[in-house]
Amino acid sequence: MSRAWMSGRLFGAGVIGAAVVGAGLIVPGSALAATTCAAPPGAPAELTRVQDAEACGSTTDGTGGAWSLGAGGVGFADAVDGATVAAAGFDGGAGAGESRAGRLLAVGYGADSLALGMLDEPGIAVIVTGPASQAFVGDADDPVLCEGNLAAAFNLTAGSGCVLAGAFRYVTPSPL
């Protein structure tokens, strides 16, 4: 096992852990009563729910699993070819993800927040945004994009990502 491979795995685990902890800190208590859509693996499914100012949608071809949540926002997840996708929108935010054979998490929190992810190849991606911010992540050939004041997008498989937090801005260097 190479040292670079192990470092990449540890980095990836750290990013996912930070995203989960961060989402736990910003998720309002009302999320337990949120609008949810679940399309687990097993059979093709397409589910949409709209309730007041929140909505969710989950679609799968039966081989993948898609879960979404809208808690004062919109979540949409689309999973095919064995993909696992989870998306959530909180307090006016939107989280949307679609994947073919990949693993993707998209969380948008706050007004005018958009977290968007699209993986057409197997891979792992995490996108998290705060109020008035947008982030996008795609496959290895697609750029990552972070705009606004609070956003993070990582394609862990491609080793690309960006982070914005107020005046702090970081984008992974592009490969030569």
N, C-alpha and C positions, 0 to 999 in steps of 0.2 A: 504494500500500500504506500503510495507516494505521499510525501509531506504536503504537496500542493493540493492533492485530492482531499486529504484530511482537513486542511485549513479551509478549503471551500465548503466542505460538509459542516464544519463547525460554524463558519460564517452564516451559512444558510439556516442552520438550526437557530442561531442567535437572532437572525432577522425575523424568522417565523415566531419565535418566542416573544420578541419585542412587539410584534404586531398584535399577537393575542393579548398580551398584557395591556398594551395601549388601547385596544378595542374594549377591554374590560373596564378601563378607567373612564372611557368616554360614553359607554353605552348607558343610556338612562334606565332607571328602574322600571319604567313603563314598557321596556322591550319585552318583558315576560308576557305582556298582553298584546304583542305586536301581530301584524298580519304576516302569516308565514305560508310558504309554498314548498312542499317537499315532493321531489320526483326521484326516489331511490332507484338503484339498479334493479332490473328484473323484468320490466315491461315498458314499452314506449309510453310516454306520458307528456301531457302539456297541461299545465295548471296555471291559472291566473286568478288573482283576487284583488279587488279594489274596495277599500273601506275608508270613507272620509278622505283625509289627505295622505293616505298611505296605500302602497300597492306592492304586490310581489308577483313574480312569474318564474316558473321553473319548467324546463323542457329537457327531455332525454330520449334517446333512441332505444333505451332499455339496457344498453351495455354500460352507460355512465350514470352518475348520480348528480342531481342538481338540487340545491337548497337555497332558498332566498327568504329575506325578511324585510319588511317595511315597518318601521316604527316612526311614524311621522315623516317618512321618506319612501323611497322606491328601491327595491332590490330585484334584480333579474339574473337568472343563471341558466345557461344552456350547456349541456354536456353530451358529447357523442364519442363513440369509439373508446369506451372505457374511462373517460375523463371523470374527474371529481371537481365540481365547481360550487362555491358558496359565495353569495353576494348579499350585502345588506345596505340599507339606507336609513339613516337616523336624522331626526330633526331637520327635515328639508333637504337632506342629502340623497344622492343616488349612488348605488353600487351595482355594477353590471359586469358580468363575465361570461365568456364563451370559450370552450376548449374542445379540441379534438385530441384525445388520449393524454391530456395534461392534468395538472393539479393547479387550481387557481382560487385565490381569495380576493374579493374586492369589497371594500368598506368605505362608504361616503358618509361623513357626519357634518351636519350644519348646513345652513342656507347656502345655495349656489355651490355645493360640493359635488364633484363627479369623480368617481373612481371607476376606470374602465380597463378591462383586460381582455385580450384575444390571443389565444394560442392555437395555431393550426398544426403544431408539431408537439410531440411529447415534451413536457417541461414542467417547471414549477414557478409560479409567479404570485406575488403579493402586492396589492395596491391599496393604500389607505390615504384618505384626504380629509381635511378639515374645512371649516367655513370659507367660502369664496375661493376655493382652490380646486384644481383639476390635476389628475395624473392618469397616464396611459402606459401600458406595457404590452408588448407583442412578442413575436418570436425573435430568434437570434438576428434576423435581417432587419427587423423593425426597430425603430428607435424607442427609447423610453422618454417620457415627457412629464415634467412636473412644473406646474404654474401656480401662482398664488402665494399664500403665506404658510401653509401647512400641508405638505404632501410628501408621499413616499411611494415609489414604484420600483420593484425589483423583479427581474427575470433571473432567478437563481441558477437556472440551467445555462443560460448564456453568459452569466456573470456581469450583467448590465443593470444599472439602477440609478436612481436619483433621489435626493432628499432635500426638502425645503422646510425650514423652520425659522420664520422671521427673516433676519438678515443672513442666516446660515444657509448656504447653497452648496450642494455637492452632486456631481454627475460622474459616473465611472468613466474613465478614459476610453475612447473608442479604440478597437484593435487596429493595428497597423496592417 
